[in-house]
Amino acid sequence: MRALNQVIAVTALNIRNLPRRVATSFVAVVGVAAVVLVFAAVMSMAKGFERTMTLAGAVDTAVIIRAGSTSEMASGLSSDQVQVIETAPGILRDERGPVVSPELFVIVDIALKSTGTGANVPFRGVGTRAFDVRDATRLVAGRMFEPGKNELIVGRAAQSEFAGLDLGATIRFGRTDWQVVGVFEAGGGVAESELWTDIRVLQGAYRRGNSFQTVRARLAGADAVDELSDMLQDDPRIDVDVFTEREFYSTQAQGTATFIRVLGYPITFLMAVGAVFGALNSMYSSVSTRGKEIATLRALGFGPVSVLISTIIESTLLALVGGLIGAALAFVAFNGFTVSTLSSSSFSQVVFDFAVTPDLVVQGITVALVIGLIGGFLPALRAARLPVALALREL
């Protein structure tokens, strides 16, 4: 208890004396805040991209692509294979038949509103049951495209990010003009970055014959995916891989999210090194200006351990303040900020929002505390080893 009381007393004295060291303390706080701000900003980009991809994924919807395909772009299915899938067990059926949407996926070039530069935008041909196989997808403006016509509906995020997609506008891809007749939402998922049209019209416009790339199917139950997969893998007429939507989009998100993190961690590390030196400078200055004060405490019976721990606590508290400021700035500046990036799996733009989540805030503050501990240790060691007699002679 005596040692604890000493630590509390010396720490309280250190904190009361902070106004005497405003400049050096401010440098340390700003350095740590900058590290946490950059860390949270970069990681929130990866987190937001993953969230947008996984929001599109349901466990009761299957995505069926050609075996071995790494993405929809690499897949290919014939009309006969689609018919095999539609009759497979495990697929939900209603009065209209199997809840299935055969789809085609192409890339078109559209200018970004922010820069005017071209971007790869996903253009998807869908079946009449595209909305039935996707959760939380609904028209929010205009109407559905009419089968057989060069009409399209656009995702809410795509409309906000790319030029020429206003309701009623006509946009040209290749030699074909398309009219925007509706806008849809998909619960913030990746589908909101896409354009949709009648699959038969898209097949004709891009000379794809009667081919498809993906089949989405609503499952009869969450566990029906195994039954569907086993049946299709045993059928010699077809060679496909079956995923739940959640599995499929989680896999598709990994490449881009990992790339963002690979860039983010080294940047954070380099900035953290600079912040550690800032903390070292602040704490060495603190120890230097308080040499007589520390010597007096030691002469009064305060042990070196209490001086060491209190100095580390001071450094950690400064880092904590910096971490909280950095996290707050990151949340205000970046959370919900909308951008688009190229997906490494589909080579098309995905529109998403930065997500400064609670776990990122915790990670950022943890980084701040580590900086404070490292930056305070050597100055604390110096304070604990300060020769009492030498310091007292200067009084």
Phi, psi and omega in degrees: 000324180297317180295319180296317178298323178295316179299316180297317182295314182291321179297317178299320178295319179299317182293321178295333182270002180302323178303337178284346183233043185299315186297309182291323178294321180297319179299317180296315181297315181296319180299314180293319179300320180295320179298311182295322179299312181293317179301311182294323181295312182291314182292330178291335175293312178297318181295318179294321178296314179299318182296319179297319180292314185284337176297336180280350189264125175246149180277347180254018174233133181258144171246124185241121180228167179300140183303134178087352180288137179269349180199173177297325181300327183270356185268162176199131181225141178271169179297321179296321180293324177297320179295323176297317180297318183296335180263003184286151176289158179095349180267136179294140178230144175227196184296341179266359180108200181294139179274086188223143177228100172290138188222157177233142188231117176232167181246134176237158182259122178225145181284142172287138178297323187288324186239340183081357180279155181288150179219147176280117183244133180288129179241114190247128170271128186233160176278180182291346183250025181302322180285332181289334183263006181233131179286147171059022179260127183204151174287135179243350177202149178072215183219173176285148176295151178269133178304139178087354180249154178280065179239152179217158171244150187239146175290150181303316181293321179297319180297323181284335187260328187248149185279152172081015184248022178294150179301127181093349182286157174246130182232145186251128173240117183064239180255010186242134174266140181233139178257133177278115184245352182199162177231136181231157173247156179221040178065025181083006182279179186295336180299337180291349176270002189251165169248140181237143173213177177295128185298324180295322178292318180294320177302316180291318183295327182250016175052049179261008179060231179246036184263158178227169177240327185220148169236126174256136183222132173283129184275153177292339178193165183298332182267002183284348181297326179292319178297315179296315181297315181298317182295314183291325179288336178272349183274119182292346182280353188213148180225095187224164169249141182240128178231156162284156179304321182296316178297315184298310183287330176298318178294318181294332183279339189299316185300308182293317180297319179295319178300317180297317180292322179300325175284323187287319184295315177298321178298315179298319180298314181298318178292325179295323177300316177297321179293325178298317178295325176296318178294320177300315181297317180297315185285325175297321177296321179298314181295321182295316182285342182251023182300313180295320180297316180295318180297320179298316178298318179297320180294332180277359176110002177286129184284160179296330180295319180295323178293317181298311183294319182294325178292319177296320178298318179300313180298318181293322178295319177299317179295322178297317177300315178298319180296317179295319178295315180298318180294319180295317179296320179297318180295315182293318187278327191243332184297123182086000179290125187267130176219177172226149178217163182276124176284131181289343182271317183256351182057033177230161181287138173241123178272130182209167177254141171301145181229101175273091187272162179304323180292329176291321177298316178298316179298318179296317179292326175298317176301317180299316181294322177297318177300317179297318180296314181293316182291338182262346188293307183296315175300323179295321178296320178296318180297320182292331183264004182301124180296121184294314183297318181295319180290326181288333179296336182277355180288000000 
